[in-house]
C-alpha cells in the first residue's frame, strides 16, 4: 500500500516538474531507494543505496547543483565502504 502511494505521489510531482528524460533521474533514484529500504538483506539494501546515490549524483550534475554533487559523492563513498565491510564480515562468518 505504501509503495503504491509513493509511486502515485512521485508521478504526480513529476507531472509538474518534468523537464526532459534526465529530470526523471530523481524519480527513479527515489523509487530505487524506497525499494531498498524494504529489504531485509542488509547487503542488498546497501547496494541499492549506492545505485540510488549514483542516480542522484547524475541528477545533481544535470541540474548543476554543486552542494548536491558534493553530498552525493560523500554518501556514495561511505555507502561503498559500508557495503565492502559487510561483504567481508559475511565472508568471514561463512568461513567459520
Residue pairs with C-beta under 8 A, 6 or more apart in sequence:
3 34
3 35
3 38
6 30
6 31
6 34
7 31
10 27
10 30
10 31
11 27
14 23
14 24
14 27
17 23
18 24
22 58
22 59
22 62
23 59
23 62
25 55
25 56
25 58
25 59
25 62
26 55
26 56
26 59
28 55
29 52
29 53
29 55
29 56
29 59
30 52
32 48
32 51
32 52
32 55
33 48
33 49
33 52
35 48
36 44
36 45
36 47
36 48
36 49
36 51
36 52
37 45
39 45
39 48
42 86
43 83
43 86
43 87
43 90
46 79
46 82
46 83
46 86
47 83
49 75
49 79
50 76
50 79
50 80
50 83
53 72
53 75
53 76
53 79
54 76
56 68
56 72
56 75
57 69
57 72
57 73
57 76
59 68
60 68
60 69
60 71
60 72
61 69
